[in-house]
Every structure is written in structure tokens, then in C-alpha cells.
Amino acid sequence: MLFFAFSVLFYKALYEVGNLILSPQDIKKRLIPLEDENANYLWIWYLRFLRYSVFYLILKDLILTISIPKDSLTLIYGILFLPYPVLLTVFTLQLGRIVKAYVEKKGLKYKDRMGSLSNMIIRYWHIITVLYIWTVSIFILFNFNRGYRYLIFTTLESLITIAIAYPIFYLSDLLFNRFFAINEKIKERFPGLEEKTNRYIAFLKKGIKGFMILLLSGTVLQIWGVPAVMIISSELGRAIILRIITILIISAVVLVMIELSQFFSDFILKEGFQRKEISQKARTLIPVARSTLKIGVTFVGGIVILDQVGINTTPILAGAGLVGLAVGFGAQTLVKDIINGLFILFQDSIRVGDWVMVAGRSGLVESIGLRKMEIRGLEGDLHVIPYSAIDTVTNLTKEYSRAVVDIGVAYREDVDQVMEVLKRIGEELREDPEYGRYILEPMEIFGLQEFADSAVVIRVRFKTQPLKQWQIKREFQRRVKKVFDELQIEIPFPHVTLYMGEPKMGTSPPLNVKLELKKGNIQEG
């Protein structure tokens, strides 16, 4: 009876302590800053554990007053103790679901701020806790005292190890954010550098954190009696680790070379060395060299990685040689394209941005590859021309261009006067601020070029910047037409002069013209 009274007092005391801490009815008296829903949830589970504990103690005391065999008594105690791990399991699983929903509600940024170790703990802590609860319960049920003590001590050592590792993880994040931060001036000069750097820094950070997690896991396994150090230090373990490290280093070298080639090519093409203008040859050769480097580095890196994995690369290389030989015989046109392309690239006969005539097509060169070029016609048509189809190249914009203009005037005009007028128009055009910057030299007058059917043709020529010859020619012709109209210099159109012929002796016969008036119209006959 005394024990029953003590149990009731014990229940009342713990009830008031829980009510003081959680205070489910009054938020002002609540010692822990919790919302009403969470406080009531914890209060319900607190009462469940408290009431069953009091019930367990009272029932255990009553059973002791009854003479029951020891084996039966142990079985009864085990049955009475079994609800504890069941209640703890249900409570832990519910709490794990609540914590997970809370983190998802905060969003991805909250997850990233916590770090990978915290995310892993939040994701799997309830499963580990449930396993631990049942392990401890089984040890208690079967009175396995040594195992119980071993479990407690190893758990404490594991928790201490994790507690020491947690600030190391946090410190690594701070070091990455500090030492790999990009200066503002560098951001302004290289706008795309930060995005690429952050991508690889994040990959490196995850790799280092993964390595740290492996070390932490190995330490915890060693604490629990798993010979992780022995496994790693064995011959097989050392071989596997060495191969993994080699593969990671090779992959890193390949990625660094690819990114460096991309970075330097972009830097040279956009800014150039010392802010100098980029030549068309560089614009053509740099993308080709970058693509060749990427293919070569990737192929070599892939062969080395396959060799580290344990795949024999000799047949692959031999097969690649045979395939190359077969391609050389079977694809002679392709080989010819590539060889001609190399000559065109290194001789600098065609560059990106030139206006060329090749294979019966003319247009602006948009790209030059290893085996073909692409030119854009005046009407927007894109012509893809393999180098094997090119036998003659006409480059209209190599270093400079020429605008050749033929001006026809009537036979009755003074040719010398017309050439003086053309010279004056050419000088005015060169002094014009809009068009003069495109004219490299004074206009050349070649003189009388041709006696045409209806006109006397005078030829002039301008030396212009590349691709500006047509603009200068059109403007010059516009000004010629305007000045000729002002000076009444005739620009003839085609006409026919009838000549009846003349005999050697005498005058030409008369040309009889008969006029007839018919219905108000005059007809020639």
C-alpha cells in the first residue's frame, strides 16, 4: 500500500513538472518556446509514457507479492516491458516524419545551409534510433549486461566522434566559401567565370565531403568492432584505393585541360592579348585547335581510365588503328577534305568573315572546319562546301577590296571633261566623313575603257576596306547620276541608227516616207 501511495505521488510530481515545461493550455507559462500544436503533441506522448511507467511499477510490485516461479516471472516482466520499445518506435517514426516535413517546408536553401552531414542525419536518424531502441530493449529483456554496457560505451564513442567531426565539416564550408571566392574585378572582366568555377568548386566540395564522410564512417565502424583499417590496409584495399585516386586525378586533369582551352579561347577571341584586335586567322584556327585538343585529351584520358579499371586497352588501340586504316582507304574523299582544309587554314587563303567565290557559289564565310566550310549567300542561303569540291578560290576581301565602276556617256560628250567631273566626284566622296573612312587610296581613273554600241565607257577604281566595295560603288554611282543631270551630261540608253547605205559613185538613194491620215491617227508608211 505504501508503494502504491509513493507511485501516485511520483505520478503527480512528474505530471506537474511536465505541465510546467510544456504547459499545453497556456503559452505564457510554457518554458520551452513551442507552438500550441507541438506542445500538445509532446504532452500527449509524455502522459502515455508516464502513465504506463506508473502502471508498470505498480503491477510489478503486485506480482512480487505472489509466489510465481522465476522463469514465469521473467517472462511476465518481459511482456510488461515490451510496450516501451513499441511506444518509442511509434513516437520516433512520427517525429521523423514531422522533422522531414518541416525541413521540406523551409525549402532547398535551408537544406543547403545545413550541409550534407546534417541532411543525412535528418534523413536517416529515426531509422537508426529505432534500431538502437530495439537493440537496447533486447539486451534488457535477455539480461545481456555485457552487451548492454558494450552498446552504451560504443554509442557514446560514436556520438563523440560525430560531435568532433561536425565542426570540421562546418569549418570546411567556411574555408571553401572564403578561399574560393572570386574577386569583383575578375567577375566584371570574365562574366562567365564565376558560374563555371562555382560548378567545379561545388563538385570538389562534395568530393572532399564524401571523403570525410568515408573517414568518419570507417572510424565509427572501427569503434563498433568492424576492422575497417585492416580492410583498407590490405593489399586488395590499397590497390582499389590507388586505382580510384588515379581515376579521379586523370578525370580532374582532363576536365581542367578542357576548361582551360575553352577559357583561353574565349578570352583571346573576345579580348585578345593586350586589347589588340583579333585577326581573322586566329578566329578561324582557335576553335579548330580547341576542338582537336578536347577530342585528343578525352580519348587519351578515356584509354588511361579503362586501363586503370582493368580493361586491356591494347585491342582497343589496335582496333582504332585498323579502323583508321580502313577509313583512310574507304573514305578518301574525307581524307582529301581534311588535307585540303589544313592547307587552306595554314595558308590563310580564306578566313571567317571573307566574301569568297568557291565551287560556283559566292557568299560570306561563316565557319571553316577541318573538312568543310559554310558560306552565307546574299539572299541568306547557307552553302556547305566540302574542301574536296574546291579547285579555285576567289577571295574578294583579302586584306582590302576593289570597287570597279564603268561609266557610260554619249559619243557627243567631251571625254576629258567627263573624267574631270568623275575625279571631282571621287575626291568629294573620299572627303565625306561617312564614306571616306572606307576608302584607302584616291580614286584611279583608267581612262576610256570601251567604245560600246551606245556609249563611250570610262573606267574608274576605288581601293576600300574589305566588304565595303559595294557600298562605295553604289554611293559613287548615285552621285554621278546626280551631277551628270545637273551638268546635262548624257548617260545614253541603247538606240539604233538606220543607215540606208551609199554606193561608191553617187549619193545614197532617198528614203521615201508616206504619211496617211486614218481615223484621226497618223500612220507612217
Secondary structure as a PSIPRED ss2 file (coil, helix, strand):
# PSIPRED VFORMAT (PSIPRED V4.0)

   1 M C   1.000  0.000  0.000
   2 L H   0.000  1.000  0.000
   3 F H   0.000  1.000  0.000
   4 F H   0.000  1.000  0.000
   5 A H   0.000  1.000  0.000
   6 F H   0.000  1.000  0.000
   7 S H   0.000  1.000  0.000
   8 V H   0.000  1.000  0.000
   9 L H   0.000  1.000  0.000
  10 F H   0.000  1.000  0.000
  11 Y H   0.000  1.000  0.000
  12 K H   0.000  1.000  0.000
  13 A H   0.000  1.000  0.000
  14 L H   0.000  1.000  0.000
  15 Y H   0.000  1.000  0.000
  16 E H   0.000  1.000  0.000
  17 V H   0.000  1.000  0.000
  18 G H   0.000  1.000  0.000
  19 N H   0.000  1.000  0.000
  20 L H   0.000  1.000  0.000
  21 I H   0.000  1.000  0.000
  22 L H   0.000  1.000  0.000
  23 S C   1.000  0.000  0.000
  24 P C   1.000  0.000  0.000
  25 Q C   1.000  0.000  0.000
  26 D C   1.000  0.000  0.000
  27 I C   1.000  0.000  0.000
  28 K C   1.000  0.000  0.000
  29 K C   1.000  0.000  0.000
  30 R C   1.000  0.000  0.000
  31 L C   1.000  0.000  0.000
  32 I C   1.000  0.000  0.000
  33 P C   1.000  0.000  0.000
  34 L C   1.000  0.000  0.000
  35 E C   1.000  0.000  0.000
  36 D H   0.000  1.000  0.000
  37 E H   0.000  1.000  0.000
  38 N H   0.000  1.000  0.000
  39 A H   0.000  1.000  0.000
  40 N H   0.000  1.000  0.000
  41 Y H   0.000  1.000  0.000
  42 L H   0.000  1.000  0.000
  43 W H   0.000  1.000  0.000
  44 I H   0.000  1.000  0.000
  45 W H   0.000  1.000  0.000
  46 Y H   0.000  1.000  0.000
  47 L H   0.000  1.000  0.000
  48 R H   0.000  1.000  0.000
  49 F H   0.000  1.000  0.000
  50 L H   0.000  1.000  0.000
  51 R H   0.000  1.000  0.000
  52 Y H   0.000  1.000  0.000
  53 S H   0.000  1.000  0.000
  54 V H   0.000  1.000  0.000
  55 F H   0.000  1.000  0.000
  56 Y H   0.000  1.000  0.000
  57 L H   0.000  1.000  0.000
  58 I H   0.000  1.000  0.000
  59 L H   0.000  1.000  0.000
  60 K H   0.000  1.000  0.000
  61 D H   0.000  1.000  0.000
  62 L H   0.000  1.000  0.000
  63 I H   0.000  1.000  0.000
  64 L H   0.000  1.000  0.000
  65 T C   1.000  0.000  0.000
  66 I C   1.000  0.000  0.000
  67 S C   1.000  0.000  0.000
  68 I C   1.000  0.000  0.000
  69 P C   1.000  0.000  0.000
  70 K H   0.000  1.000  0.000
  71 D H   0.000  1.000  0.000
  72 S H   0.000  1.000  0.000
  73 L H   0.000  1.000  0.000
  74 T H   0.000  1.000  0.000
  75 L H   0.000  1.000  0.000
  76 I H   0.000  1.000  0.000
  77 Y H   0.000  1.000  0.000
  78 G H   0.000  1.000  0.000
  79 I H   0.000  1.000  0.000
  80 L H   0.000  1.000  0.000
  81 F H   0.000  1.000  0.000
  82 L C   1.000  0.000  0.000
  83 P H   0.000  1.000  0.000
  84 Y H   0.000  1.000  0.000
  85 P H   0.000  1.000  0.000
  86 V H   0.000  1.000  0.000
  87 L H   0.000  1.000  0.000
  88 L H   0.000  1.000  0.000
  89 T H   0.000  1.000  0.000
  90 V H   0.000  1.000  0.000
  91 F H   0.000  1.000  0.000
  92 T H   0.000  1.000  0.000
  93 L H   0.000  1.000  0.000
  94 Q H   0.000  1.000  0.000
  95 L H   0.000  1.000  0.000
  96 G H   0.000  1.000  0.000
  97 R H   0.000  1.000  0.000
  98 I H   0.000  1.000  0.000
  99 V H   0.000  1.000  0.000
 100 K H   0.000  1.000  0.000
 101 A H   0.000  1.000  0.000
 102 Y H   0.000  1.000  0.000
 103 V H   0.000  1.000  0.000
 104 E H   0.000  1.000  0.000
 105 K H   0.000  1.000  0.000
 106 K H   0.000  1.000  0.000
 107 G C   1.000  0.000  0.000
 108 L H   0.000  1.000  0.000
 109 K H   0.000  1.000  0.000
 110 Y H   0.000  1.000  0.000
 111 K H   0.000  1.000  0.000
 112 D H   0.000  1.000  0.000
 113 R H   0.000  1.000  0.000
 114 M H   0.000  1.000  0.000
 115 G C   1.000  0.000  0.000
 116 S H   0.000  1.000  0.000
 117 L H   0.000  1.000  0.000
 118 S H   0.000  1.000  0.000
 119 N H   0.000  1.000  0.000
 120 M H   0.000  1.000  0.000
 121 I H   0.000  1.000  0.000
 122 I H   0.000  1.000  0.000
 123 R H   0.000  1.000  0.000
 124 Y H   0.000  1.000  0.000
 125 W H   0.000  1.000  0.000
 126 H H   0.000  1.000  0.000
 127 I H   0.000  1.000  0.000
 128 I H   0.000  1.000  0.000
 129 T H   0.000  1.000  0.000
 130 V H   0.000  1.000  0.000
 131 L H   0.000  1.000  0.000
 132 Y H   0.000  1.000  0.000
 133 I H   0.000  1.000  0.000
 134 W H   0.000  1.000  0.000
 135 T H   0.000  1.000  0.000
 136 V H   0.000  1.000  0.000
 137 S H   0.000  1.000  0.000
 138 I H   0.000  1.000  0.000
 139 F H   0.000  1.000  0.000
 140 I H   0.000  1.000  0.000
 141 L H   0.000  1.000  0.000
 142 F C   1.000  0.000  0.000
 143 N C   1.000  0.000  0.000
 144 F C   1.000  0.000  0.000
 145 N H   0.000  1.000  0.000
 146 R H   0.000  1.000  0.000
 147 G H   0.000  1.000  0.000
 148 Y H   0.000  1.000  0.000
 149 R H   0.000  1.000  0.000
 150 Y H   0.000  1.000  0.000
 151 L H   0.000  1.000  0.000
 152 I H   0.000  1.000  0.000
 153 F H   0.000  1.000  0.000
 154 T H   0.000  1.000  0.000
 155 T H   0.000  1.000  0.000
 156 L H   0.000  1.000  0.000
 157 E H   0.000  1.000  0.000
 158 S H   0.000  1.000  0.000
 159 L H   0.000  1.000  0.000
 160 I H   0.000  1.000  0.000
 161 T H   0.000  1.000  0.000
 162 I H   0.000  1.000  0.000
 163 A H   0.000  1.000  0.000
 164 I H   0.000  1.000  0.000
 165 A H   0.000  1.000  0.000
 166 Y H   0.000  1.000  0.000
 167 P H   0.000  1.000  0.000
 168 I H   0.000  1.000  0.000
 169 F H   0.000  1.000  0.000
 170 Y H   0.000  1.000  0.000
 171 L H   0.000  1.000  0.000
 172 S H   0.000  1.000  0.000
 173 D H   0.000  1.000  0.000
 174 L H   0.000  1.000  0.000
 175 L H   0.000  1.000  0.000
 176 F H   0.000  1.000  0.000
 177 N H   0.000  1.000  0.000
 178 R H   0.000  1.000  0.000
 179 F H   0.000  1.000  0.000
 180 F C   1.000  0.000  0.000
 181 A C   1.000  0.000  0.000
 182 I C   1.000  0.000  0.000
 183 N C   1.000  0.000  0.000
 184 E H   0.000  1.000  0.000
 185 K H   0.000  1.000  0.000
 186 I H   0.000  1.000  0.000
 187 K H   0.000  1.000  0.000
 188 E H   0.000  1.000  0.000
 189 R H   0.000  1.000  0.000
 190 F C   1.000  0.000  0.000
 191 P C   1.000  0.000  0.000
 192 G C   1.000  0.000  0.000
 193 L H   0.000  1.000  0.000
 194 E H   0.000  1.000  0.000
 195 E H   0.000  1.000  0.000
 196 K H   0.000  1.000  0.000
 197 T H   0.000  1.000  0.000
 198 N H   0.000  1.000  0.000
 199 R H   0.000  1.000  0.000
 200 Y H   0.000  1.000  0.000
 201 I H   0.000  1.000  0.000
 202 A H   0.000  1.000  0.000
 203 F H   0.000  1.000  0.000
 204 L H   0.000  1.000  0.000
 205 K H   0.000  1.000  0.000
 206 K H   0.000  1.000  0.000
 207 G H   0.000  1.000  0.000
 208 I H   0.000  1.000  0.000
 209 K H   0.000  1.000  0.000
 210 G H   0.000  1.000  0.000
 211 F H   0.000  1.000  0.000
 212 M H   0.000  1.000  0.000
 213 I H   0.000  1.000  0.000
 214 L H   0.000  1.000  0.000
 215 L H   0.000  1.000  0.000
 216 L H   0.000  1.000  0.000
 217 S H   0.000  1.000  0.000
 218 G H   0.000  1.000  0.000
 219 T H   0.000  1.000  0.000
 220 V H   0.000  1.000  0.000
 221 L H   0.000  1.000  0.000
 222 Q H   0.000  1.000  0.000
 223 I H   0.000  1.000  0.000
 224 W C   1.000  0.000  0.000
 225 G C   1.000  0.000  0.000
 226 V C   1.000  0.000  0.000
 227 P C   1.000  0.000  0.000
 228 A H   0.000  1.000  0.000
 229 V H   0.000  1.000  0.000
 230 M H   0.000  1.000  0.000
 231 I H   0.000  1.000  0.000
 232 I H   0.000  1.000  0.000
 233 S H   0.000  1.000  0.000
 234 S C   1.000  0.000  0.000
 235 E H   0.000  1.000  0.000
 236 L H   0.000  1.000  0.000
 237 G H   0.000  1.000  0.000
 238 R H   0.000  1.000  0.000
 239 A H   0.000  1.000  0.000
 240 I H   0.000  1.000  0.000
 241 I H   0.000  1.000  0.000
 242 L H   0.000  1.000  0.000
 243 R H   0.000  1.000  0.000
 244 I H   0.000  1.000  0.000
 245 I H   0.000  1.000  0.000
 246 T H   0.000  1.000  0.000
 247 I H   0.000  1.000  0.000
 248 L H   0.000  1.000  0.000
 249 I H   0.000  1.000  0.000
 250 I H   0.000  1.000  0.000
 251 S H   0.000  1.000  0.000
 252 A H   0.000  1.000  0.000
 253 V H   0.000  1.000  0.000
 254 V H   0.000  1.000  0.000
 255 L H   0.000  1.000  0.000
 256 V H   0.000  1.000  0.000
 257 M H   0.000  1.000  0.000
 258 I H   0.000  1.000  0.000
 259 E H   0.000  1.000  0.000
 260 L H   0.000  1.000  0.000
 261 S H   0.000  1.000  0.000
 262 Q H   0.000  1.000  0.000
 263 F H   0.000  1.000  0.000
 264 F H   0.000  1.000  0.000
 265 S H   0.000  1.000  0.000
 266 D H   0.000  1.000  0.000
 267 F H   0.000  1.000  0.000
 268 I H   0.000  1.000  0.000
 269 L H   0.000  1.000  0.000
 270 K H   0.000  1.000  0.000
 271 E C   1.000  0.000  0.000
 272 G C   1.000  0.000  0.000
 273 F H   0.000  1.000  0.000
 274 Q H   0.000  1.000  0.000
 275 R H   0.000  1.000  0.000
 276 K C   1.000  0.000  0.000
 277 E C   1.000  0.000  0.000
 278 I C   1.000  0.000  0.000
 279 S C   1.000  0.000  0.000
 280 Q H   0.000  1.000  0.000
 281 K H   0.000  1.000  0.000
 282 A H   0.000  1.000  0.000
 283 R H   0.000  1.000  0.000
 284 T H   0.000  1.000  0.000
 285 L H   0.000  1.000  0.000
 286 I H   0.000  1.000  0.000
 287 P H   0.000  1.000  0.000
 288 V H   0.000  1.000  0.000
 289 A H   0.000  1.000  0.000
 290 R H   0.000  1.000  0.000
 291 S H   0.000  1.000  0.000
 292 T H   0.000  1.000  0.000
 293 L H   0.000  1.000  0.000
 294 K H   0.000  1.000  0.000
 295 I H   0.000  1.000  0.000
 296 G H   0.000  1.000  0.000
 297 V H   0.000  1.000  0.000
 298 T H   0.000  1.000  0.000
 299 F H   0.000  1.000  0.000
 300 V H   0.000  1.000  0.000
 301 G H   0.000  1.000  0.000
 302 G H   0.000  1.000  0.000
 303 I H   0.000  1.000  0.000
 304 V H   0.000  1.000  0.000
 305 I H   0.000  1.000  0.000
 306 L H   0.000  1.000  0.000
 307 D H   0.000  1.000  0.000
 308 Q H   0.000  1.000  0.000
 309 V H   0.000  1.000  0.000
 310 G C   1.000  0.000  0.000
 311 I C   1.000  0.000  0.000
 312 N C   1.000  0.000  0.000
 313 T C   1.000  0.000  0.000
 314 T H   0.000  1.000  0.000
 315 P H   0.000  1.000  0.000
 316 I H   0.000  1.000  0.000
 317 L H   0.000  1.000  0.000
 318 A H   0.000  1.000  0.000
 319 G H   0.000  1.000  0.000
 320 A H   0.000  1.000  0.000
 321 G H   0.000  1.000  0.000
 322 L H   0.000  1.000  0.000
 323 V H   0.000  1.000  0.000
 324 G H   0.000  1.000  0.000
 325 L H   0.000  1.000  0.000
 326 A H   0.000  1.000  0.000
 327 V H   0.000  1.000  0.000
 328 G H   0.000  1.000  0.000
 329 F H   0.000  1.000  0.000
 330 G H   0.000  1.000  0.000
 331 A C   1.000  0.000  0.000
 332 Q H   0.000  1.000  0.000
 333 T H   0.000  1.000  0.000
 334 L H   0.000  1.000  0.000
 335 V H   0.000  1.000  0.000
 336 K H   0.000  1.000  0.000
 337 D H   0.000  1.000  0.000
 338 I H   0.000  1.000  0.000
 339 I H   0.000  1.000  0.000
 340 N H   0.000  1.000  0.000
 341 G H   0.000  1.000  0.000
 342 L H   0.000  1.000  0.000
 343 F H   0.000  1.000  0.000
 344 I H   0.000  1.000  0.000
 345 L H   0.000  1.000  0.000
 346 F H   0.000  1.000  0.000
 347 Q H   0.000  1.000  0.000
 348 D C   1.000  0.000  0.000
 349 S C   1.000  0.000  0.000
 350 I C   1.000  0.000  0.000
 351 R C   1.000  0.000  0.000
 352 V C   1.000  0.000  0.000
 353 G C   1.000  0.000  0.000
 354 D C   1.000  0.000  0.000
 355 W E   0.000  0.000  1.000
 356 V E   0.000  0.000  1.000
 357 M E   0.000  0.000  1.000
 358 V E   0.000  0.000  1.000
 359 A C   1.000  0.000  0.000
 360 G C   1.000  0.000  0.000
 361 R E   0.000  0.000  1.000
 362 S E   0.000  0.000  1.000
 363 G E   0.000  0.000  1.000
 364 L E   0.000  0.000  1.000
 365 V E   0.000  0.000  1.000
 366 E E   0.000  0.000  1.000
 367 S E   0.000  0.000  1.000
 368 I E   0.000  0.000  1.000
 369 G C   1.000  0.000  0.000
 370 L C   1.000  0.000  0.000
 371 R C   1.000  0.000  0.000
 372 K E   0.000  0.000  1.000
 373 M E   0.000  0.000  1.000
 374 E E   0.000  0.000  1.000
 375 I E   0.000  0.000  1.000
 376 R E   0.000  0.000  1.000
 377 G C   1.000  0.000  0.000
 378 L C   1.000  0.000  0.000
 379 E C   1.000  0.000  0.000
 380 G C   1.000  0.000  0.000
 381 D C   1.000  0.000  0.000
 382 L E   0.000  0.000  1.000
 383 H E   0.000  0.000  1.000
 384 V E   0.000  0.000  1.000
 385 I E   0.000  0.000  1.000
 386 P E   0.000  0.000  1.000
 387 Y H   0.000  1.000  0.000
 388 S H   0.000  1.000  0.000
 389 A H   0.000  1.000  0.000
 390 I C   1.000  0.000  0.000
 391 D C   1.000  0.000  0.000
 392 T C   1.000  0.000  0.000
 393 V E   0.000  0.000  1.000
 394 T E   0.000  0.000  1.000
 395 N E   0.000  0.000  1.000
 396 L C   1.000  0.000  0.000
 397 T C   1.000  0.000  0.000
 398 K C   1.000  0.000  0.000
 399 E C   1.000  0.000  0.000
 400 Y C   1.000  0.000  0.000
 401 S E   0.000  0.000  1.000
 402 R E   0.000  0.000  1.000
 403 A E   0.000  0.000  1.000
 404 V E   0.000  0.000  1.000
 405 V E   0.000  0.000  1.000
 406 D E   0.000  0.000  1.000
 407 I E   0.000  0.000  1.000
 408 G E   0.000  0.000  1.000
 409 V E   0.000  0.000  1.000
 410 A C   1.000  0.000  0.000
 411 Y C   1.000  0.000  0.000
 412 R C   1.000  0.000  0.000
 413 E C   1.000  0.000  0.000
 414 D C   1.000  0.000  0.000
 415 V H   0.000  1.000  0.000
 416 D H   0.000  1.000  0.000
 417 Q H   0.000  1.000  0.000
 418 V H   0.000  1.000  0.000
 419 M H   0.000  1.000  0.000
 420 E H   0.000  1.000  0.000
 421 V H   0.000  1.000  0.000
 422 L H   0.000  1.000  0.000
 423 K H   0.000  1.000  0.000
 424 R H   0.000  1.000  0.000
 425 I H   0.000  1.000  0.000
 426 G H   0.000  1.000  0.000
 427 E H   0.000  1.000  0.000
 428 E H   0.000  1.000  0.000
 429 L H   0.000  1.000  0.000
 430 R H   0.000  1.000  0.000
 431 E H   0.000  1.000  0.000
 432 D C   1.000  0.000  0.000
 433 P C   1.000  0.000  0.000
 434 E C   1.000  0.000  0.000
 435 Y C   1.000  0.000  0.000
 436 G H   0.000  1.000  0.000
 437 R H   0.000  1.000  0.000
 438 Y H   0.000  1.000  0.000
 439 I E   0.000  0.000  1.000
 440 L C   1.000  0.000  0.000
 441 E C   1.000  0.000  0.000
 442 P C   1.000  0.000  0.000
 443 M C   1.000  0.000  0.000
 444 E E   0.000  0.000  1.000
 445 I E   0.000  0.000  1.000
 446 F E   0.000  0.000  1.000
 447 G E   0.000  0.000  1.000
 448 L E   0.000  0.000  1.000
 449 Q E   0.000  0.000  1.000
 450 E E   0.000  0.000  1.000
 451 F E   0.000  0.000  1.000
 452 A C   1.000  0.000  0.000
 453 D C   1.000  0.000  0.000
 454 S C   1.000  0.000  0.000
 455 A C   1.000  0.000  0.000
 456 V E   0.000  0.000  1.000
 457 V E   0.000  0.000  1.000
 458 I E   0.000  0.000  1.000
 459 R E   0.000  0.000  1.000
 460 V E   0.000  0.000  1.000
 461 R E   0.000  0.000  1.000
 462 F E   0.000  0.000  1.000
 463 K E   0.000  0.000  1.000
 464 T E   0.000  0.000  1.000
 465 Q C   1.000  0.000  0.000
 466 P C   1.000  0.000  0.000
 467 L C   1.000  0.000  0.000
 468 K C   1.000  0.000  0.000
 469 Q H   0.000  1.000  0.000
 470 W H   0.000  1.000  0.000
 471 Q H   0.000  1.000  0.000
 472 I H   0.000  1.000  0.000
 473 K H   0.000  1.000  0.000
 474 R H   0.000  1.000  0.000
 475 E H   0.000  1.000  0.000
 476 F H   0.000  1.000  0.000
 477 Q H   0.000  1.000  0.000
 478 R H   0.000  1.000  0.000
 479 R H   0.000  1.000  0.000
 480 V H   0.000  1.000  0.000
 481 K H   0.000  1.000  0.000
 482 K H   0.000  1.000  0.000
 483 V H   0.000  1.000  0.000
 484 F H   0.000  1.000  0.000
 485 D H   0.000  1.000  0.000
 486 E H   0.000  1.000  0.000
 487 L H   0.000  1.000  0.000
 488 Q C   1.000  0.000  0.000
 489 I C   1.000  0.000  0.000
 490 E C   1.000  0.000  0.000
 491 I C   1.000  0.000  0.000
 492 P C   1.000  0.000  0.000
 493 F C   1.000  0.000  0.000
 494 P C   1.000  0.000  0.000
 495 H C   1.000  0.000  0.000
 496 V C   1.000  0.000  0.000
 497 T C   1.000  0.000  0.000
 498 L C   1.000  0.000  0.000
 499 Y C   1.000  0.000  0.000
 500 M C   1.000  0.000  0.000
 501 G C   1.000  0.000  0.000
 502 E C   1.000  0.000  0.000
 503 P C   1.000  0.000  0.000
 504 K C   1.000  0.000  0.000
 505 M C   1.000  0.000  0.000
 506 G C   1.000  0.000  0.000
 507 T C   1.000  0.000  0.000
 508 S C   1.000  0.000  0.000
 509 P C   1.000  0.000  0.000
 510 P C   1.000  0.000  0.000
 511 L C   1.000  0.000  0.000
 512 N C   1.000  0.000  0.000
 513 V C   1.000  0.000  0.000
 514 K C   1.000  0.000  0.000
 515 L E   0.000  0.000  1.000
 516 E E   0.000  0.000  1.000
 517 L E   0.000  0.000  1.000
 518 K E   0.000  0.000  1.000
 519 K C   1.000  0.000  0.000
 520 G C   1.000  0.000  0.000
 521 N E   0.000  0.000  1.000
 522 I E   0.000  0.000  1.000
 523 Q E   0.000  0.000  1.000
 524 E E   0.000  0.000  1.000
 525 G C   1.000  0.000  0.000
